[in-house]
Amino acid sequence: MTGRADVAAENATADTPANTPTGTPPDTPTPYEPLDLVRSSGPLTLRLTASADGPPRLALSTTPGPAAPGPAALPLVEIEVAGEGRTGTSGKRHVDGSVSRRLRHTGHTTDGGLLTVRTHDPVTDLRAATYLRLADGAPVLTAWTEVTAGHAPLELESVSSFVLSGVSALLGAPGPGQWERDVSLWTAANPWSAEHRWSGTPLGAAGLVDTGMTRYGQTGTKNRITRTSTGAWPSSEHLPMGWLAGPSAVLAWQTEHNGSWHTEIADRFDEIYLLLSGPARREHTWSRRLAPGESFTTVPVTVALAPDRDTALGHLTRHRRATRRPHPDHAALPVVFNDFMNCLMGDPTTERLLPLIRAAATAGCEYFCVDAGWYDDERAGDGPGGVPGWWDTVGAWRPAPSRFPGGLAEVTDAIRAAGMVPGLWLEPEVVGARSPLASSLPDEAFFRRDGVRLTEWGRHHLDLTHPAALAHLDTTVDRLVAEFGLGYLKLDHNIDIGAGTDHPDGGPGHGLLAHNRAYLRWLDTVHDRHPGLVLEGCAAGGMRTDHATLAHVPVQSLTDQQDALLIPPIAAAAPAAVPPEQGAVWACPHPGQSDEEIVFTLVSALLGRVHLSGRLDLLAPDQLALVTDALAAYRTYRHTLADAVPSWPLGLPGWRDDWLALALDTGTETLLAVWRRGGDPVCELPVPPGTSSVSPLHPRTVPGAARLDRARGRLRVELPGAPSARLLRLRRTTAPLS
C-alpha cells in the first residue's frame, strides 16, 4: 500500500533511512522554532506556519483574515536528494519527498519586502534558505531557494522554486467536483513561427480528475499535469508561464529562467497544488553535487494573484519592468529597419543595401540593422538542406570582402549619413563546424557530453563558463562596435543543443544551467562596457521568450513568421508575456500589396517595437507614404508604451480567428488595434469605462468606420474588406480604477 491512513501520518517524520550520510555531525543540535508569520502586499496576504516538529508551510489569500495552511499543505520547499525517496507514496510527482518532510524551521529575517525562511534537515544536515519577495503594494510574490550541504556531501536531484497547496480553494473551487469543472489551466503553445498561442482547459478535461480515493486514506490520484522544457530554447514548445483561473480569482506565474524548467499541477487530499522549478534529474538530466558547505540556488519564479486574467497579467507586466536592467531604449523605442524578413533574407551586399538605407531613412526609421550573411563569401542557397552556404562556417564574425567591395564601413557610414544608427546581426553562442575557430578554441570551450563535442545542424555550441569562449565573444563585440560605430546588435540563437553539457559537479542539465547563467552575466558585461548599445534577444524568433532574458536585453524578437496574415495573432497575444515596449514585431510591406494590405502589416507592429523590413526601395510613392504616416503616428504615442498594460477585448486571439483585438491602457487613454482576416465585416467589442471618444491613429485616409456607443460601453468597428486593420485611440473622461 502506498496510501496513508490519515493526513497526520502523511505529515509524520520519516524514519532515518538506511543510507544516512556518514561524517561528523554538528556538536550541538540545531534549535527548531515554531512559526506563525503573516505578510501582505496590496490585496495579497501570505501566511507561514510551522510547529517545532513539522516543516514550514505556506498559504496565500486575498481576504483580510489570512488563511492558514491546511493540514495537508505541502512544505515550503520540495527537495529531492540522491538516495532519498518519497514518504508514503510513489510516482513521478516532485512532492512528498522525505527530506522535505523532515525540514524544520530554524529562523527567519525580513529586509523590506524580502522574507528569508531558514530550515534544516536533521538527518542529512542539509540547510535551506527560502526567499519570498513581495512587490511593493502589488499582489506579486517572487520566490527562490538556496540549499547548502551540511557536514556531509550530497547530490541534489530536484529543488522547487515555489510550491503552493490549496490552490483550488484560493480560486473559489474548493471541492474536487468543482476544480474538475471550474478551474482551468491556461498555457501558451509556442512553436517556431506560431508563437503565443494561448488556450485554456478545465482540469478535468486536461486529465486531472477526482478518483475518490481520498475516502480510502489515499492522497488522491497519482496523476499530474505538466509543462516542461528541456534544452537551450526555454520557449520552443510552451512559454515558461501560465495561469490557473477559477470562479473568484486567477493565479498567474512565470519561471524566470532562460533554460530548462518544469511546471506541475496535481490534486492531493482534494486540493490542487502548483509546483514550479528549474531543471530536475528526471526531466532534464540535472543534478548538483554539493561538498560540505557548498550551496545551490534555484531559478526564481514569480506569481500574481488577482480577480481576473487581465489584472493578473497587468501585475506581471509591471513586475517585469521593475526587475529588468534599466536601458534608455525602454523609453526611446526607436524604429528599427532590419534587412532580413521578406527582404534580403541573409544575402546582403553593398549594392542591395544602399537603396534600402535611403528608403528606410525616408520612411522615418532610426536604426538600420544588417542581418545575417554579412560575414561570409558563400551565398544563400549554397549550403545543404536549403540553408545558406555560410551556415556551418560562422564564428569569426568578419565582413566578407566580396559582399562589400568598399568595406562594410561604406555601408555603416551610409547608415549614419542617412541619420540612422547602424547595427549588425550576430549568433554569438555558436561556431560552425567548418569555421577555423572550431579547431583553434579549446575543446572545453564547447558543449560536450561524455567528453564528445556536440554538433547540431553543422554548429558547435560555446560554453560560456569557459574563459576562452567568453574572451572570444568579448573581443568580437568590442571590435565590431569600435570599428563600425555600432549602436545595435541582434543576438540570435538558431540551435537547441539538447539537455546540456558535461559539468564536474553535476549532470548535463547542470552544465546547461551554468551556461545559461553565464550568458546572462555576459549580456550585463556587454552593457557595462557599451552603455548605449541596444541588444536584441532572438532565438529563431521567439524560442527564448523568458523573463530572465527579457531582464537583460531591451528588445526581444517575437517570431520568424513571414506571412502577414499570421503575424496578428502573435503580435496581439505577445504582451501577455513580453512588455509591449520590448516586443519586436515584423512589418514587411512590399510592392505587390494593396493599400489595405500594407496598413494590415503595419498595424501588427504599431503596439510594440516596430521592426520594419521588406523592399521599401521598390514601393510606389503613395505606398511609401503609408509607411511614413504610420511611423509618424507611432512617434506621437510610443513614449506611453513603457507604462501601458495590455487587455484583450475579444479574448486572447485564436490562430484562425477572423477578428482580433489588442488594447493597451497607457493610464490616460487606450490604444486599440483591430484586425479583420475574414468573416462578418462588422465587429462589436467592449471599451473601458469612461471612454468618451474614438479617433483613428492609422490610417487616417483609408475608409473604415468606428462608432462608439457610450451608453452601452461598446465600440462598433466596420471594415468592408479583408484583410484590413485599424489603430484607434480611445479617450476617456476618467482614469480607470487600478
Order of alpha helices (4+ residues) and beta strands (2+ residues): alpha-beta-beta-beta-beta-alpha-beta-beta-beta-beta-beta-alpha-alpha-beta-beta-beta-beta-beta-beta-beta-alpha-beta-beta-beta-alpha-alpha-beta-alpha-beta-alpha-beta-beta-alpha-beta-beta-beta-alpha-beta-alpha-beta-alpha-beta-alpha-beta-alpha-beta-alpha-beta-beta-beta-beta-beta-beta-beta-beta
